[in-house]
Amino acid sequence: MPVCTLDGYTIDFGTVLIDERQAMPTPCKGPECPFVAAAAGRDYLAPGRLDGIKLAVAFGRPFHCHKTTGVTGGKKADYKTLRQCAGSLEWLKSFAADNAIPVRTIPAREPCEERAEPAPRGRET
């Protein structure tokens, strides 16, 4: 199992599971997303907050997009249900790749298999 260090913790990972069924389709543009802002060198959260979020995401906890959590910047949310932050999922994929952790992804839409309709049953006499 891959072992790595995140925020001072040594973690023994088996597989990272990424569930894209309830995720935003793409990361937010601009400074609203803490993952996008931090990657651009503009981490605006309190010291250690983003590291705590990353630790939770690495353990499978969802980090919901600010656009789906209620009111953001005085505006109502764009979505009626909570959706996972796409920036957090991109960070998780990168984290897993950097530490040689296998990733299993549940895609946003599972492909459906064509299934033949069962033949009608005849009456047995």
Buried (B, 14 or more C-beta within 10 A) or exposed (E): EBEBEBEEEEBEBEEBEBBBEBBBEEBBEEEBBBBBBBBEEEBEEEEEEBBEBBBEBBEEEBBBBBBBEEEBEEEEBEEEEEBBBBBBBBBBBEBBEEBEBEEEEEEEEEEEEEEEEEEEEEEEE
